[in-house]
Amino acid sequence: MADSRLDTNANRPPDEELLELADTLGLGLFSIDMSGRIVWANDAMARQYGYASTADAIGSLASDHYVDPKERQELFAQFLADPKVMEQGYIRFES
């Protein structure tokens, strides 16, 4: 059974100060929903992956940018078993 916290926070962007810092440093950030679609992205992410704007990134599949799409499936399965896995897990992305 999926954790309801996933849906309630999926569309909430990080604090504005963190967003500004991430953009200044060129760190691309985004959030995905349970299906792997991007529901939020910052400007740096849009630039890094060739989107004209963050609005263009919304709704696209994050897996389009994975080095190995199987990594998402493996990490997601681990996350469902233990949500704390996200503190240590990562997925490699192409840039």
KAPESUL-V170453 format. One record per helix or strand of 3 or more residues. SS is the DSSP state (~ for helix, > for strand). FROM is the first residue (numbers start at 1). TO is the last residue. If there is no record, write none. Layout:
ss:SS from:FROM to:TO
ss:SS from:FROM to:TO
This chain:
ss:~ from:5 to:9
ss:~ from:16 to:25
ss:> from:30 to:32
ss:> from:37 to:41
ss:~ from:43 to:48
ss:~ from:54 to:57
ss:~ from:62 to:65
ss:~ from:70 to:81
ss:~ from:83 to:87
